[in-house]
């Protein structure tokens, strides 16, 4: 069978972006200029000396003195533009770019050897490995077709399925693992796509519509991302922020968080749908009904759920429950690894088939992103960036109230595209909360904490920003050819403007409306300020 208009053919038309050697050269030159030619800023040296980073690096034997420690912190910053260029242009395979991060850490001795290994292969990478394996098994047994029927089977046309998808996924992601939903639903999007384009085949030839493929996958991915603001159950970063508030004797309960965050979710989900429909207005296949009908028919022909489907569904539910109730003891990686064991143990799928179906490129890429995030945190580079940004806010007169919330959410939104959402919250929370308290604005430190945590859900711009992006990229393939439906650069191309839209909606609807309607307890600022003064006296 002949196939046209595939994504791989599209990438050859990128012009300058297709010149891989050019972008490898540009990335390396920028790394060399920032890392070896530009002098280390005095402010970075002061931070390394005064905040304990230099002393820690000397103790680890990765730096001989404070100057070398500061230089290594600057070297980590030099890795960021290089990595972004390589990820966005695919100058190198994204998995190989991920491997560059620990390789640079080893060769330049940026962290102790044992610590580098842990950053690359900790709980989060094992979690992603299990989720990718789960997606392979779901497709293998055909359960994704039933999922599509249950969630989207009643919709028709073009716009309605997209709107339903975005709003439903954003709300679900507020309460259950968005990463799991990405693994379950990415194959569903591929099935809907192939059903829709197959209806327009000519002489047994499928005419592919890459724009439709991107519309479906990015609608899913971005909707799951924005759901993170809805409740503490949406992610570890929300729980981390709640822990910081407890440290200042102003705890927030689950229901209270939902009062501030959940009203934002359907609006953000609807915004994703509208944005996607506008951006992908040139989609040729304007009716998803044949794809949805084909899946319904296939599901009907499948009859009652087979033993394999039941085992896989039970496995998914078990893993989800363990994520919810397992807490700190099991982490995310422990339950996720059951997705590798159970299908083989119950003879649902073959071991080699699972391994061959996993997107190792996406996995290595994400592991490397975690190493880069750890380097930013442990060397003080991320804290230096935060301090520079906060000084800029004060210079612009945005040191309190909505101005401070907007500034912190913007910086948090930037950082979360390079670090994990939990890592961003853990880094910025201890900086943001005292700033909010000392500003004296009503609602602090809850307001600035919510602003910081909300924005970590908007990792739309880089494929490394969140596991959701990596999972959808890894599982989003054309069913008939196995080629990728999306590229890393597509996240930059379609995610950047949506990142801004997500922030603006949060600023106006969240900060200006919801914060004023729901209001904050009157006493929290005074209580938190008393704790802050006691801790610093």
matplotlib code that plots the C-alpha trace (Angstrom):
import matplotlib.pyplot as plt

x = [0.0, 1.3, 1.3, 1.5, 2.0, 3.8, 5.4, 8.9, 8.5, 7.4, 10.6, 12.6, 10.9, 12.1, 14.8, 17.5, 16.1, 17.0, 20.7, 21.7, 25.5, 24.7, 22.7, 25.2, 27.8, 25.6, 24.8, 28.4, 29.6, 27.1, 28.1, 31.8, 31.1, 28.9, 31.0, 34.5, 34.7, 32.2, 33.5, 31.8, 29.4, 30.4, 26.8, 27.1, 30.4, 28.8, 25.8, 28.1, 30.1, 27.2, 24.6, 26.8, 26.9, 30.7, 31.4, 29.3, 31.1, 34.5, 33.4, 32.3, 35.8, 34.3, 35.7, 39.1, 37.9, 35.0, 36.0, 36.0, 32.6, 31.1, 32.6, 31.0, 27.7, 28.0, 28.9, 25.6, 23.8, 25.8, 24.3, 20.7, 20.8, 22.7, 20.2, 17.2, 18.7, 19.5, 16.0, 14.1, 16.0, 16.7, 20.3, 21.1, 18.6, 16.8, 17.8, 21.4, 20.9, 19.6, 22.8, 24.9, 23.6, 25.2, 28.1, 29.0, 28.4, 30.9, 33.6, 33.4, 33.0, 29.9, 28.6, 29.9, 29.9, 27.4, 25.0, 25.1, 24.0, 21.1, 19.9, 19.7, 18.1, 15.9, 12.3, 11.0, 12.8, 11.6, 8.1, 8.3, 9.6, 6.7, 4.2, 5.6, 5.4, 1.8, 1.0, 2.5, 0.4, -2.8, -2.3, -1.3, -4.6, -6.8, -8.0, -7.4, -10.3, -12.7, -11.3, -12.0, -15.6, -16.2, -14.9, -15.5, -17.8, -20.9, -19.4, -19.6, -18.2, -14.9, -14.9, -17.1, -14.8, -11.8, -13.7, -14.9, -11.5, -9.8, -12.2, -12.6, -8.9, -8.1, -10.7, -9.5, -5.9, -6.8, -7.5, -5.7, -2.3, -2.0, 0.9, -1.2, -3.9, -1.3, -0.3, -3.9, -5.1, -2.2, -3.0, -6.6, -5.8, -3.8, -6.7, -9.2, -6.8, -6.3, -10.1, -10.8, -8.2, -9.0, -12.5, -11.0, -8.7, -8.4, -7.9, -6.8, -4.3, -4.4, -3.8, -2.3, -3.1, -0.2, -2.0, -4.9, -2.4, -0.8, -4.2, -5.3, -2.0, -1.4, -5.0, -4.6, -1.1, -1.8, -5.2, -3.6, -0.9, -3.3, -5.3, -2.5, -3.8, -7.1, -6.3, -3.4, -3.9, -2.8, 0.9, 3.7, 4.4, 1.1, 1.8, 5.2, 3.8, 1.2, 4.2, 5.9, 2.7, 2.5, 6.1, 4.8, 1.8, -0.7, -1.7, -4.2, -6.6, -7.5, -10.9, -9.5, -7.0, -9.8, -11.8, -8.9, -7.7, -10.6, -12.6, -9.6, -9.4, -12.4, -11.6, -8.0, -9.2, -11.6, -8.9, -6.7, -9.5, -10.2, -6.4, -5.9, -8.9, -7.6, -3.9, -4.8, -7.5, -5.8, -6.6, -7.9, -9.9, -12.7, -14.8, -13.7, -17.1, -15.8, -12.8, -15.0, -17.6, -14.9, -13.6, -17.1, -17.6, -14.3, -15.2, -18.6, -17.0, -14.5, -17.5, -17.2, -13.9, -11.3, -9.2, -6.2, -8.2, -9.5, -6.0, -4.6, -7.5, -7.0, -3.3, -4.0, -6.4, -4.0, -1.1, -3.3, -4.5, -0.9, 0.1, -2.7, -2.3, 1.3, 2.6, 6.2, 7.0, 6.3, 7.0, 5.8, 8.4, 7.6, 4.0, 4.8, 7.2, 4.4, 3.5, 6.6, 6.0, 2.3, 1.8, 4.6, 3.6, 0.0, 1.2, -0.6, 2.3, 5.9, 8.8, 10.7, 7.6, 7.2, 10.9, 10.7, 7.6, 9.0, 10.3, 13.8, 14.5, 11.9, 13.1, 16.8, 15.7, 13.7, 16.4, 18.8, 16.4, 16.3, 20.1, 20.1, 17.4, 19.6, 22.6, 20.7, 19.6, 22.7, 25.2, 23.2, 22.6, 18.8, 18.9, 21.1, 18.6, 15.8, 17.5, 18.3, 14.7, 13.4, 15.7, 14.3, 10.7, 11.6, 13.3, 10.0, 8.0, 6.4, 7.4, 3.9, 0.4, -0.7, 2.5, 4.6, 2.2, 2.4, 6.2, 6.7, 4.2, 6.1, 9.5, 8.0, 6.5, 9.8, 11.7, 9.3, 10.2, 13.7, 13.2, 10.5, 7.4, 8.2, 11.8, 10.7, 8.3, 10.9, 13.4, 11.2, 8.8, 11.4, 12.3, 8.8, 7.0, 9.2, 8.9, 5.1, 5.0, 7.3, 5.3, 2.4, -0.2, -3.4, -3.6, 0.1, 1.8, -1.1, -1.4, 2.2, 2.4, -0.6, 0.8, 4.1, 2.6, -0.1, 2.4, 4.4, 1.5, 2.2, 5.2, 4.0, 7.2, 9.8, 9.4, 11.5, 9.1, 6.9, 6.5, 3.1, 5.1, 7.5, 4.8, 2.7, 5.7, 6.8, 3.4, 2.2, 3.0, 1.1, -0.5, 0.3, 3.9, 5.2, 6.6, 6.4, 3.3, 5.0, 8.6, 10.3, 10.3, 6.5, 6.3, 8.1, 6.1, 2.6, 3.3, 4.9, 1.8, -0.4, 2.0, 1.4, -2.3, -2.4, -0.5, -2.7, -5.9, -4.4, -3.5, -6.9, -9.3, -7.3, -5.5, -8.0, -11.3, -11.1, -8.7, -11.1, -14.3, -13.0, -10.9, -8.1, -8.4, -7.5, -5.1, -2.7, -0.3, 0.2, 0.6, 3.2, 5.0, 5.4, 6.9, 9.2, 10.5, 10.9, 13.0, 15.3, 15.8]
y = [0.0, 3.5, 6.2, 9.9, 13.1, 11.4, 13.4, 12.2, 13.8, 17.1, 17.4, 17.6, 20.9, 22.8, 24.7, 25.9, 23.6, 20.6, 21.6, 19.4, 20.2, 23.9, 23.6, 21.3, 23.9, 26.8, 24.9, 24.0, 27.6, 29.1, 26.5, 27.4, 31.2, 31.1, 28.4, 29.4, 33.0, 35.1, 35.9, 34.4, 37.1, 38.5, 37.9, 34.2, 34.0, 35.7, 33.4, 30.3, 31.6, 32.8, 30.1, 27.1, 25.8, 26.3, 24.7, 21.7, 21.3, 21.5, 18.9, 16.7, 17.2, 18.5, 22.0, 23.1, 26.6, 29.0, 30.4, 26.9, 26.1, 29.3, 28.6, 25.1, 26.7, 28.9, 25.9, 24.3, 27.5, 27.2, 23.7, 25.1, 27.0, 24.2, 21.6, 23.7, 24.1, 20.4, 19.3, 21.8, 21.2, 17.5, 18.3, 15.1, 12.3, 13.5, 10.4, 11.2, 14.8, 13.4, 11.3, 14.4, 15.8, 13.2, 12.9, 16.5, 16.1, 13.3, 14.9, 18.3, 16.8, 18.9, 16.5, 13.4, 10.3, 8.4, 11.4, 11.8, 8.2, 8.7, 11.8, 9.8, 6.6, 7.4, 7.0, 9.3, 7.5, 4.1, 5.6, 6.8, 3.4, 1.6, 4.1, 3.7, -0.1, 0.2, 2.1, -0.7, -3.3, -1.3, -1.1, -4.7, -6.0, -3.4, -1.8, 1.7, 1.2, 0.6, 3.7, 5.7, 4.5, 5.1, 8.7, 10.0, 7.4, 9.6, 12.6, 13.5, 16.0, 17.8, 20.5, 18.7, 15.7, 18.1, 20.3, 17.2, 15.7, 18.8, 19.6, 16.0, 15.3, 18.5, 17.8, 14.1, 15.2, 17.3, 14.1, 11.2, 10.8, 12.9, 10.7, 7.6, 9.3, 10.3, 6.6, 5.4, 8.0, 8.6, 5.3, 6.3, 9.5, 7.4, 5.1, 7.9, 9.5, 6.4, 5.8, 9.3, 9.4, 5.9, 7.1, 9.3, 6.7, 6.6, 3.3, 1.6, 4.3, 6.2, 9.9, 11.0, 14.3, 15.2, 18.4, 16.2, 13.9, 16.9, 18.4, 15.2, 14.6, 18.1, 18.6, 15.6, 16.6, 20.2, 19.5, 17.1, 19.6, 22.4, 20.1, 20.2, 23.4, 21.7, 19.9, 18.7, 15.2, 16.5, 16.3, 16.3, 20.0, 21.0, 18.8, 20.3, 23.8, 22.8, 21.5, 24.9, 26.6, 24.1, 25.1, 28.7, 27.4, 28.3, 24.9, 24.7, 21.7, 19.7, 21.4, 24.9, 24.3, 23.1, 26.3, 28.3, 25.9, 23.8, 26.6, 27.4, 23.9, 23.7, 27.3, 26.3, 23.1, 25.0, 27.5, 24.6, 23.3, 26.7, 27.4, 24.0, 24.4, 27.9, 26.9, 23.7, 25.4, 23.9, 20.3, 18.6, 15.8, 17.9, 15.1, 12.7, 10.8, 8.0, 7.5, 7.4, 5.2, 2.8, 2.4, 1.9, -0.8, -2.5, -2.4, -4.0, -6.7, -7.4, -8.5, -8.9, -8.0, -10.7, -12.1, -10.1, -6.9, -7.6, -8.3, -5.1, -3.0, -4.6, -3.8, -0.1, 0.2, -1.5, 0.8, 3.9, 2.8, 2.2, 5.6, 7.1, 5.1, 4.0, 7.5, 8.0, 4.3, 3.1, 6.2, 6.4, 4.0, 1.0, 0.6, 1.6, -1.3, -3.7, -2.7, -4.6, -7.7, -8.4, -8.7, -11.2, -13.1, -13.5, -14.2, -11.1, -9.9, -11.0, -9.5, -8.7, -7.1, -4.8, -3.8, -3.1, -1.0, 1.3, 4.7, 4.6, 7.9, 9.6, 7.7, 8.7, 12.3, 12.6, 11.0, 13.6, 16.4, 15.2, 15.3, 18.9, 19.8, 18.3, 20.2, 23.5, 22.9, 21.4, 23.9, 27.0, 27.9, 27.8, 29.9, 32.5, 32.8, 33.1, 35.9, 37.8, 37.6, 38.7, 41.7, 42.6, 42.4, 44.8, 47.1, 47.2, 47.9, 44.4, 43.5, 42.8, 41.8, 40.8, 42.1, 39.8, 36.9, 37.5, 37.8, 34.6, 32.6, 33.7, 32.6, 29.4, 28.7, 29.3, 27.1, 24.2, 23.7, 22.8, 21.2, 18.9, 20.6, 19.3, 20.4, 23.9, 24.2, 22.9, 25.4, 28.5, 27.9, 28.8, 32.0, 33.0, 32.5, 34.8, 37.5, 37.2, 37.4, 40.4, 42.2, 42.4, 41.8, 40.2, 36.5, 35.8, 33.4, 31.3, 33.7, 33.6, 29.9, 29.2, 31.5, 29.6, 26.1, 26.8, 27.9, 24.6, 22.9, 24.9, 22.9, 23.2, 24.5, 21.8, 18.1, 17.7, 19.8, 17.1, 13.3, 14.0, 15.5, 12.7, 10.0, 11.5, 12.0, 8.4, 6.7, 9.0, 7.1, 6.4, 3.0, 1.8, 3.0, 3.4, 6.8, 9.7, 11.9, 14.9, 16.2, 17.9, 21.2, 21.0, 21.6, 24.9, 25.8, 25.1, 25.3, 28.7, 30.8, 28.4, 28.8, 32.6, 32.1, 29.7, 32.2, 35.1, 33.2, 32.3, 36.0, 37.4, 34.6, 33.2, 36.2, 39.0, 37.1, 33.8, 35.1, 38.0, 35.9, 33.0, 35.3, 34.4, 34.0, 37.3, 36.0, 33.9, 36.7, 37.7, 34.1, 33.4, 36.6, 35.7, 32.3, 34.0, 36.5, 33.8, 31.7, 34.6, 36.1]
z = [0.0, -0.8, 1.8, 1.2, 3.2, 6.1, 8.9, 8.0, 4.5, 6.1, 8.1, 4.9, 4.1, 7.2, 5.3, 7.8, 10.5, 8.4, 8.3, 11.3, 11.1, 11.2, 14.4, 16.0, 15.3, 16.6, 19.8, 20.5, 19.8, 22.2, 24.9, 24.4, 24.5, 27.6, 29.4, 28.6, 27.2, 29.1, 32.6, 35.6, 37.0, 40.4, 41.6, 40.8, 42.7, 45.7, 45.7, 45.5, 48.5, 50.6, 50.0, 50.6, 47.0, 46.7, 50.1, 49.1, 45.7, 47.4, 49.9, 47.0, 45.4, 42.2, 42.7, 44.1, 45.3, 45.1, 41.7, 40.1, 41.8, 40.3, 36.9, 36.9, 37.8, 34.8, 32.7, 33.6, 32.4, 29.1, 28.6, 28.5, 25.1, 23.6, 24.7, 23.6, 20.1, 19.8, 21.1, 19.0, 15.7, 16.2, 15.2, 17.2, 18.0, 21.1, 23.0, 22.3, 23.5, 26.7, 27.1, 26.6, 29.9, 32.2, 29.8, 30.3, 34.0, 34.1, 31.9, 33.5, 37.0, 37.8, 40.4, 42.2, 40.0, 42.1, 42.2, 38.4, 38.0, 40.4, 38.5, 35.3, 36.6, 39.6, 40.3, 37.5, 34.7, 35.9, 36.1, 32.5, 31.4, 33.0, 31.5, 28.0, 28.4, 29.6, 26.4, 24.3, 26.0, 25.8, 22.0, 21.7, 23.3, 21.6, 24.8, 23.5, 21.1, 24.0, 25.8, 22.7, 22.5, 26.2, 26.1, 22.6, 21.0, 21.4, 19.6, 15.9, 13.5, 13.8, 16.5, 19.1, 19.6, 20.1, 22.6, 24.5, 24.5, 25.8, 28.6, 29.7, 29.8, 31.7, 34.4, 34.7, 34.9, 38.0, 40.0, 38.4, 36.8, 33.7, 32.7, 32.8, 30.8, 28.2, 27.9, 27.7, 25.2, 22.8, 21.1, 21.0, 19.1, 16.6, 16.1, 15.6, 13.2, 11.0, 11.0, 9.8, 7.0, 5.9, 5.1, 2.4, 0.8, -2.9, -4.7, -1.5, -0.8, 2.4, 2.0, 5.2, 6.9, 9.2, 10.5, 11.8, 13.5, 15.3, 16.2, 17.9, 19.8, 20.9, 22.0, 24.2, 25.5, 26.3, 27.8, 30.2, 31.1, 32.1, 34.3, 36.8, 38.5, 39.6, 42.9, 45.0, 43.5, 40.1, 41.0, 43.5, 43.0, 44.5, 47.5, 47.9, 47.9, 50.6, 52.6, 52.5, 53.7, 56.6, 57.5, 58.1, 60.1, 57.4, 55.9, 53.1, 52.8, 49.7, 49.2, 49.6, 46.8, 44.6, 45.2, 43.7, 41.0, 39.8, 38.2, 36.0, 34.6, 32.2, 31.0, 30.3, 28.6, 26.4, 25.6, 24.4, 22.2, 20.6, 20.1, 18.5, 16.1, 15.1, 14.7, 12.7, 10.6, 7.4, 8.4, 5.3, 7.0, 8.5, 9.9, 12.7, 12.6, 10.3, 12.7, 15.8, 14.0, 12.8, 16.4, 17.7, 15.0, 15.8, 19.5, 18.7, 16.6, 19.5, 21.6, 25.3, 26.9, 26.3, 29.1, 27.9, 28.0, 31.5, 32.8, 31.2, 32.6, 36.0, 35.7, 34.9, 37.8, 40.2, 39.1, 39.4, 42.9, 44.0, 42.8, 44.8, 48.1, 47.8, 48.7, 49.6, 50.2, 46.6, 44.7, 41.1, 39.6, 41.7, 40.6, 37.0, 36.6, 37.1, 33.5, 32.4, 34.6, 34.5, 30.7, 30.5, 33.7, 32.5, 28.9, 27.5, 25.6, 24.8, 26.5, 23.3, 21.8, 24.8, 24.6, 20.8, 21.3, 23.9, 22.7, 24.0, 22.3, 24.5, 27.6, 27.2, 26.4, 29.6, 31.8, 30.4, 31.2, 34.8, 35.0, 33.7, 36.3, 39.1, 37.8, 37.8, 41.4, 43.0, 41.5, 42.4, 38.7, 39.0, 42.2, 40.5, 37.6, 40.1, 42.0, 38.8, 37.7, 41.1, 41.1, 37.7, 39.2, 42.0, 39.5, 37.5, 40.6, 40.7, 44.3, 45.7, 44.9, 41.4, 39.9, 42.0, 41.3, 37.6, 37.8, 39.8, 37.6, 34.5, 35.9, 37.2, 33.8, 32.1, 34.6, 34.4, 30.7, 31.8, 35.2, 36.5, 37.9, 41.4, 41.1, 40.0, 42.9, 45.4, 44.1, 43.9, 46.9, 49.6, 47.6, 46.7, 50.0, 52.1, 49.4, 49.5, 53.3, 53.5, 50.8, 53.2, 50.5, 51.6, 50.9, 51.3, 51.3, 49.7, 46.7, 45.6, 46.3, 44.1, 41.4, 41.4, 41.5, 38.9, 36.3, 36.6, 34.8, 31.6, 30.2, 26.7, 25.0, 25.2, 24.8, 28.0, 30.1, 31.4, 31.0, 29.2, 26.3, 26.2, 26.4, 23.7, 21.5, 22.1, 21.6, 18.8, 15.7, 12.4, 12.9, 9.4, 9.1, 12.7, 11.8, 14.3, 14.1, 15.8, 16.2, 19.1, 17.2, 17.0, 20.8, 20.3, 17.3, 18.7, 22.5, 22.9, 22.2, 24.2, 27.1, 27.0, 26.7, 29.7, 31.8, 30.8, 31.6, 35.0, 35.6, 34.8, 35.7, 38.6, 40.2, 39.4, 39.6, 41.5, 44.2, 44.8, 44.8, 46.9, 49.0, 51.5, 55.3, 56.9, 59.5, 57.3, 56.5, 60.1, 61.2, 58.5, 59.2, 62.8, 61.9, 59.4, 61.9, 64.5, 62.1, 61.2, 64.6]

ax = plt.figure().add_subplot(projection="3d")
ax.plot(x, y, z, "-o")
ax.set_aspect("equal")
plt.show()
